[in-house]
Amino acid sequence: MGKSAPANSSLIRERLLTSAECRKIADRKMGEAVGDRRHGKELRATAQAWLVLAERIAQAEAIEALKAKGK
């Protein structure tokens, strides 16, 4: 995995990340970007990608919740 992977990740995940976990990773990357003059731009872009992923997961979570509520 590249530099943008969570520090405690493995190549094989037992479960998918939640939107909250993705947001937490994005927050961490933004914090790293502030203190890193050399790679700050890349870290900010990585954080933005994590936020996009978090939004898509949140949408999927909402759909699943609606489906479960309808049953």
N, C-alpha and C positions, 0 to 999 in steps of 0.2 A: 504494500500500500504506500501511497505517496505521503508527502508532508501534511496533507490536509485531512488525513484519517485521524479519528479519535485516538488518543494515546493508549487506551486500554482495549482497542479493537483487535480482533484476530481475523485471519483470512476467512474463516467460516463463522458466521453469526448464527446463534441459536434462535434469534428472534429479530424482528424488524425494529428499527428505532421509532420512537414516538415523535410527534411534532415538538413536544417540550424538550426532548433530548437534543433534537436538531438545533433548536433555538439556543440551548445551553452551549453547544459546540460553537455556534455562530458568535455568541457573546465572548467565548474564550478566544476565538480567532481575532475578533476586533480588539480585544485587550492586548494580544500579542502584536497586532499591527501598530498600535500606538507606540510601543517601545522598540520597534524594529525599523530603522531607517532604510536598511538594505532591502528587506522583503515585505515591507508594510503594504505596498500596493497589491502584491500577490495575496497576502493574508486577508486584506479587505475584500478582494474578489472572491476568495474562498468562503469568507463569512457570508457574503451575499448569496453564494450558491447554496450554502446551508440553510439560509432563510427561505429561499425559493423551495427547497426540498421540504422544509417544515410546513410551508403553506400548502403544498400539494398533499402532504400526509394529513394535515388538519382537515382538508376537504374530504379525503377518503374516510377519515375517522367519523366525520359528520354524516356522511352517507351511510356508513355502517350503523351508526347509532339510530338513524331514521328507519333503516330497514329493520333493525331489532325492535324498535318501538312499534312498528307496523305489524309485527307478527303476533 
